[in-house]
């Protein structure tokens, strides 16, 4: 599984926002950043339930392969076919999509996974440099 460490962050108001990350399997890759108050990478995919169950190891998100119990990935599922509804079970390094009420369908679905990459930290709504206010004019003494 890929393991990512940050090597460079490129931010320009006139271009995409990217981070160059090194993976165990694919060398250096440029990851485009989504607009968010925190640092997240994302992956998308499609899968199919098999008798009401589908399991995915990791997600393709850099930093997977590490234990995510302290910083779990976020998984969003959109069903493309009729089912009894589903829920997501997250593990330390994988997730499963399970049909509710013991359902046995083979319904197709799309998923989106977002996860914080190894080594990149940032809290919600961190203060940025932004424009600096003009200082007040000096006070004239009489």
N, C-alpha and C positions, 0 to 999 in steps of 0.2 A: 504494500500500500504506500502511496506517496506520503512523504513527511516533508513539510515545508518549513523553511526558516527564512525570515526576511533578509534580503540582501540590498535592496534599494527601493525607494519609494519615489515615484515621479508624479508630481502634481503640477498641473498647468491650467490656468483658467481657459485656455484656448484649445485644450486637447483632452483626450480620455484620461482618467485617473487610473494608474496602474501600480502594481507591486510586482517585482521580479522575485520569484520564489524558487528554491531548489527542491526538487522532488527526488525521492530514492530511485524511482523507476524511469523518469523521463527527463532528467537534467533540469536546467533552468527553464522556467516557463513564465510568461507574462500573464498576470491575472488582472482583469479589469475590475475596478471597484464600483460597487453600487453606491448610490447616495444614501448615507445612513449616519446617524450620530455616533455609531460604534464601528469597529473594524470587523467586517464579515466577508467571507467568501461564500459563493453559492454554486450549486450544481442542480441540474434539471435532468429528469429522465422519465421513462415510461416503463411500466411493468404490468404484470397480470397476476391476479390472485390464482392460486392453484388449490382448489377445494377450500376456498375461504382464507388462504394464508399466502403471504409473500414476504421474503426476508432479503434484506440488502446488507452486505458487509461494507462498512465504510460508506462513502458516497461519491468519491472522486474529488471531494473538497480537500485542498491541501491541509495537512495537519491531521488527517484521519490516520487511524492506526494507533492513536494514543487514547488513553482512557478518558472518556468524556463525562464521567459521573459528576465532576465538579463544574464543568462547563459544557452542558449538553448541547448537541446540535438541535436545530429547530427543523421540523419536518412538516410540510404542507402537502396534502393529498387532494387531488381532484379526480373523482370517479368519472369514467367515460362511458360506463355501462351500468345497468341496474344492479343493485346489490341491496343487502339488508343494512347498509351503512357500515362504516369501518372506523377503527381507531388505530393509533400508532403506539407501538411498544418500543421504547428506546433502551438500548443496552450500552455497555461501555464503549463499544466500537462498531455498532450496527443498529439497524432499526428493522422492525417488522410491521407490516400492515395486516391487520386481522379483521375479518368480517364479524360484525356484531351478532349476538344471539346464536353462535355456533353455525353461522351461514357457511354454505359449501359452494358458492359461485366461483366462476373463473373470469370475473369481470376485469376489464382493463382499466388502468388508472395512470395518471401523470403525477409526478412528485417534484417538489422543490425542496432542497436541503440547504440551510445556511448554517455556517459554523465559523467560529473564530479560529484563525490559523495559529499554529504553534509559534510562539514568540512575539506575536503582535498583540499589544495591549492598548486599551483605550476605554475610558469610561463613557457613560452616556452624556451627550451634550457637553463635550469638553470645550473650554474657552479657546477661541482662535485669536490670532493676532489682530485681525480686523483693522479698520481705519482708526487712527488716533484722533481724538478731538483736538481742536485748536486750543492752545492755552489761552486763558483770559489775558486781556491787555494789562500791562503793569499799572498799578494805582499811582496817580500823580499826587505828590505831596504839595500842599499849598505853601 
